[in-house]
Amino acid sequence: MNKKLLIILLFLALGLAIYNVTLLDFDNVFEGDSLIACIGILASVCAILLLLILSASKKIEQKIKEK
């Protein structure tokens, strides 16, 4: 995966998480649209973690190929 694409996807996931935080109703976090926003935040955080794991695995793969 191209490094520029990885950075773009990371920023998109971060932007979606920030957008979903703005949709939260902090009085009733687990009801109605706030529940959907919580699920969106969780999904965005999972996507960020997966992209960071992919980045780390690519770096490890490069170091193994250099040996």
N, C-alpha and C positions, 0 to 999 in steps of 0.2 A: 504494500500500500504506500502510495506517495505521501511524503511528509506534509506537503501542503494540504492534501485532502484530509489527513488525520487532524490537522490543526483546525480546518474548517468545520469538520464534524464535531470536534470538541467545543468550539464556540457555539455551534448550533444547539448542542445539548445543554450547554450552560445557559444560553438564551432562553430555551424552553423552560428550564428549571426556574429561572428568574421570573418569567412570565407567569408560570403557575403559582409562584409565591404571591404575586399580586392578586390572584383570584381567590386566595384563601380568605375565609371568614373566621377570624380567630376566636369568635364566641362559640361557633358550632363547627369545629374543624372536621368532624367525621359525619357530617350530614349534608345531603344535597350536592351542590356544585363544588363545595369544599372537598368532599371526598374524591371527586374526579380530579381536582387539582392536586391532592395528596398523591394519588396514583400517578399522575403526570410527573410530579417531582421525583417520586421513587424511580420511575422509568428513566428519567433523565440522568439521575445519579448512577443507575446501573449502566447506562450507555457510556457515561464518562469513565467509570471503572473498567469496563470492557475495552474501551479504546486505549486506556493507559496500560492495561495488561498486554494488549496487542503491540503497543509501542515498545514495551520492555522486552517482549519475546523477539521482536525484530532486531533489537540491539544485541540480544544474546546470540541470535542466529548469525549476525554479522561477525561477532567475535569468534564464534566457532569456525566459520568459514575462513577466517584469517589465519588460523593455526595450521 
